[in-house]
Amino acid sequence: MAWTVIILLFALIIMGFPIGFALMVTAAIAMAIQGIDLIMVPIQMYSGTNSVVLLAIPFFILMGELMGATSISERIINLASAMVGWIRGGLSHVNVVTSMFMAEMSGSAVADAAVMSKIFVPNMEKQGYPRTFAAAITATSATLGIIIPPSIPMVLYGVTTNTSIKELFLAGIIPGIILGAAYMVTSYIFARREGHPVDTHFELPRLGNAFLGAAVPLMIPVIVVGGLIAGLVTPTEAAAVGTLAALLFGVVLRRDLSSTQLGGLLVTAVRQTSVVMMIIAGSAVLGQFLANEQIPQKIAGALTSLTDDPIMLTLLINIFLLFLGMFLHASAAIVVVVPMLMPVAQQIGIDPVHFGVIVCLNLGIGQQTPPVASVLLTVCSTTGLKIEEVMGYCKWFILAMFVTLMIVTFTPGTTLWYR
């Protein structure tokens, strides 16, 4: 039955079913075959989404939309340019550092990719960078949005596994910095090989002015993450406060947004939230069925029967997550798959917080690898490029992600540094 469910799910996804509906249909068919009353489907859908913590998701999505539509993104780019634009291949480094800053504000890799691809790819092409290289670095650096706090996948992981979201946010800081550095090293190698230009010369006064210009926007993630770490607010309250701060900056302080533009952003945020919540609802139904069938225990038993060596089991878990990330949306993978793997991770002594970052890194790689490749597809659709064209460069940045994954996996101190 387990294999039937898995094959049916992947078949529906390959056929083009939206992932949320594919999860629901798969669960409903499996339950009907098992003779389970289908009234449990809507009940479980409601139960799976009835969480106050999940309200953080629409707030983080709206906060990211506000960041991209106001002068906040421009101010962040100016600061990143003043910081690293003087390095060979300057714009690619500016791209990465901007994504690191924006990751502190949106929590969504797809949202970051949609905004950054419209800004950076045309500008990098004008400066003489290959268009495919610009698309590759923009797509992969957007993945920082799910590693550096706040992170929507981390919120989902925390809700699914009952793990502290505050600790998950803290755990993502150093891995995010390591991943950003890995991107910059890869970009520098291409810059030396292909003669990419320097964006600007380093000037301390320019850096100071850029920092002053970005000071208010940079305070938003400090308020969000800092308030959460200090225990002053819950994750949902932190997201709401960050959204309110971004709204006040864009509408009241800078007057960047009209009422019409704000209405459009609200509609976009509602649509994106609907997609995520439908996936969560479908995952809750399928996850409950799998739990009833004791699939997590069976998978744990299957993995431990292959080897009892902790290092090999850790590698097997990573391989399994990498494979699933190629086919499943990150939200679905977390809600459905993580409960299956958590018993194995705990059995070999992996801390739940550390495991959360490992999961997010694996699924971040999945966002760049076909056939799903949600972030890469977003950039390709914006730039008009084909995936196979971008993969020539993208594969090397994926390699940098894999190296970072191995460092984080086997060096728990990178995530548990705050303890």
N, C-alpha and C positions, 0 to 999 in steps of 0.2 A: 504493500500500500504506500509506503514511504516513497519508493521509486516512482510509482504512478503519479503521486502528487508532484514530485519534482519535475518529471518529464512533462506533465500537463502544464505546469507553471511556465517552464521555459518555452514550451510550444506556443502558448498564448502571447508571451512577450515577443517572440520572434515574428508572430503573425501581426504584430503592431498594436495589440491591446494596451491601453494605458496600464501602467504597473499596478496602480491601486485596484482597478477593476479585475485585472488578471489574478491578483491575490484573492479577491472576494469570490470570483467564479471558481477558482481552484478549490478553495476551502468549502464552498457550498456543494460542489460535486462530490468531494471526498466525504463530506458529512452525510450527504444523501445516500451514498453507497454503503456507509456504515450504519445507516438507519437512525441517524441523529436528527432530532426535530430541527427544521431549518429556521424556526423562530429564534434560535440561538444566534443566527447571523447578525440581525440588527441589534440584538441585545449586546453581543460582544463588540460590535462596531462602536456602539455608544460607550460601553465600558472602557474600551481602549483609548478613546479620545477624551474621556471625562476626567481631565486632570488640570488643576490650576497651573502647574509648572509648564504644561504645553502652551499656555497663553503667551509664554515668552517668545515662541516662534513667530507669530504674526508681528509682535512688536520689533523683534530684531530684523525681520524682513522689511518692515516699513522704515526703520531707522536706516537701513542700507539704501533704500530708495531715496530717502531724503538726502543722504550724503552724496549720492551720485547726481542729483538734480540741482543742488545748490553749489555755491562757490567753494564748498568744503573740499571737494575733490581737487579743484584747481590749486588751492592753497597747500594741500598735501603734496601734490606733484611738485610745486615750486620748492618746498622744503626738501623733498627727496632729491631733486636736481642739484640743490646747493650742497647737499651732503655727499653724494656719490657721482654726480655728473662729470667730475673731472677724471674719473677712471676710464681707461680704454674701453670702448663699448658703452659709453656713458648712459645712453637712453635705455639700454637693456637693464642696467643696474638700477636706474631710476624706476623702471617698470616694477622690478622686484621689491624695492623698498616702499614704493607707493602701495603695492599690494599688501605688504606687511602692516602698514598703517591702516589701510582700508579694512583689513581683516579684523582690526580691533573695533570696528564699527558696524559691520554687517552680519558676520557669522555665516554667510552663504557664499560658496565658491562660484556658483552659477551667476549670482547677482554681481559679484566682483568681475567675473569674466565679461558679462554683458556690457558693463560700464567701461572697463579698461580697454576692451578691444576697439571700441569706438574712438577712444582718445589716442591710444598708443600706436596701434598698427598703422594708421595713415601717417602720423608724425615720424615714426621710425622709418617708414618707406621713403619719405621725403628726404631724410637724412642719409639715405644710401644703404639702409639695412635691407636684406632680402625680405620680401613680404611674408614668406613662409616662416622665416626665423622669428619675425616680430609676432606672428600669430602663435607660434610654439611657446615662446617665453611668456606671452600674455596668458595663454591657457594654463600652463603649468604653475605659474606664480599665483594664479587665482586660487589654487588649492590651499594656499596658506589661510584662506578664509575659514576652513574647517579645523585648522590646527591651532592657530593663535586665537585666544579668547576675545570676545564671546563666540561660541561655535554652536550652531543649531544641531549638528550631529552629536555633539557632546551633551547637549540638553536631552536629546532622545535617549542616548546611552544611559545617562544618569537616571532618567525616569524608568527605563526598562530594567535596569539592574539594581535600582535603589542605591546608587552610588552618589556621593556628594558632588553636586555640580560645581560648587566652589573649588573643591580640590581638583576636579577635572580641568577647570579653567586655569588654575595655577600650574598644573602638570603640562599644559600645552605650550607654555611660554618658551622654554628652552628648546624643545623640538622644533618649534616654529622658527626660532632664530637659526638653528642648525640647518634647517631646510632652506631658508632664505640664503644663507651663506653658500650652501651647495649649489643653488641656482646661479649665484653671482660668480662662483668659480667656473662653472660650466660656460657661462656667458663670456667670461674673460678669455677662456681658451678659444672660443669661436672668434672673439674680437681680434686676438693676436693672429689667428690663422687667416681670417678673411679681411682684415684691415678695417674693422668697424671704427667709426670716428669717436673722438672725445666730445661730449656734449657741451661742456663749459670748463673754464678754469676755476680752481678753488679760490674763493674770496670770502674771508671771514665776515666782512660787513654784510655781504649778500646772505650768508648763512644766518646771521643774526636777524636780519629783516624778515627772511623767510620763516624763521622760527616764531617771531612775533606775530606774523600774519596767520600762522597755523596754530597759535597758542590756544585760542578758544576751541576750535574743533578738536584739538588733541586732548582737551580736558574732558570731552564726552566719554571716551573709553576709560579714562581715569576714574570718572564718577561711577560708571557702570561697574567695571571690574573691582575698583577700589571699594565701593559701597558693599559689594557682594562679599569680598574677602574680609572686610571689617565686620561683617555680620549685621550691618545696618538695614539691608534690604534682602528680600528673597530674589531668586533668579527672575521671576516674572516682574517683580517691582523694579529690579535693576533695568530690565529691558524697557519698561514703561518710562522710567526716568530718563534713559538715554534717548528714547524717541521724542519725549517732550523737549529735551535740551536741543536736539537737532531741529525740531520744529520751531522753537523759539529763535534759534540762530538764523534759520533760512527765511522765516516769515516776518519776524519782528525786528531782529537786529540788522540783518543784511537786506531783507526784502527781496530775496532772490526768487520767491515763488508767488505766483498769482493764485487766486482761488481755483481757477480752471486747472492749472498745473497740479495743484495739491489734490484736486479731485481725481485726476488721472493717476497720480501716485497711489492713492488709496485703492483705486480699482485694481491696479497692478499688484499691490500687496495682497489684496483679497484673493486674486486669482492664484498667486504663488502659494499662499497659505492653504487654499483649497486643495491644490495638488498634493502638498505635503500631508495634510490631514486625511485625505482619502487613502494615501499610502499607509499611514499609521492605522487607520480603521481596518483596511484590508489585511495588514500585517497582524493586527490583533486577533482577527478571526482565524487566520491560518495558523498563527502562533499557538492559539489555544487548542486547535485540533492536533497540532504536532505534539503539544505537551500531553494531551490526553492519550496519544498513541505512544508516549514515552520515547519519542524520537531523539530528544537531546541525550537521554541516557544511553540509547543505542549507539549514537554517533560517538559519544565519549568512550564507550566500550570498544568500538571499532578502532578508534585512534590509539587507545592504550594497548590494544592487542597487537598493534604493529611494532611498537617499541615502548620500553619503559624509561628511555633516556630523556631527561627533561629538555635537553638542547634539541634533540630530534623532534620531540613533540611540539616544541615551540616553532620549529621550522615548518612542520606539517600544518600547524594552525595558520601560520602566515601564508603558506601556499594555498590553503583552502580559502582564506579570506581574499587573497589576490584573485583567485579564479572567480569567486562569487561577485567581486567588485566589477568584473568585466561584464556581468549580465544584470545585476540588480542595482536599483537606485539605493543610495546610501541609507536613506530612511528605512526602506524595506529590509535591507540587509541587517541593520542594527536590531530592529524589532523582532525579526524572525530568526536570524542566525545566531546572534550573540547569546541568547539563552541556551542554545545548543552547545556552544563552545565554552561558556563560563565554567561549567563543572570541570572540564579538562584543565583550563587555565588555573583554577584554584587548586586542583590536585597537584600540579607541578610547581605551585608556589608563586604564581604571578599575581601581584596585587591588582585588585579590580580597577584602581585608578590608572595604573601603568598599562593594564590591558586595554582600557578605554582609548588611550592615545595610540596604541598599536593598531587597534581596530580602525580609528580615524585615518591613520597614515595609509593603511592598506586600501581602504575605500577611496582615499584621495588618489591613489595610483589608478584605481578602477575608473575614476572620473576622466582619465586621460586615455584609456585603452578601449578600442572597439570590442564588441559592437555597440555597447550603450554609450560610453564616453560622453557623459552629459555636458561636462565643461568644455571639452574639445569641440563638440558639436555646436555649442553656443558660439564659440569664437569663429568657427568655420562658417556658420550661417550668417554671422555679422560681416565677415570679411569676403565672403563669396569664394573661399578656397575649399578644396576637397581634402578630406582627412588624409588620404594617402600622400598628398603633397606636403602637408604639415608634419607628418610622422617622421620624415627624414631628419628633421631637427628635434622633434618632440621626444624621440626615443632616447636621446642622450639626457634630456632633462628628467625623463622617467627613470633612467639609470641613477641619476642623482637622488631622486626620491627613494629608490630602493636602497641605496647606500645609507641614507638617513634612517630608513626603516630598520636596517640591521643594527645601526648604532644605538638607536632608541630601544630596540627589542632586547639587546644583550647588555645594555647599560641602564639599569633601572634608576640610577641617580639622576639621569637627565629629566625624568618625570617626577620623581619623589624627592626632589632637592629641598623642598620647603619643610620637610618633616625633621 
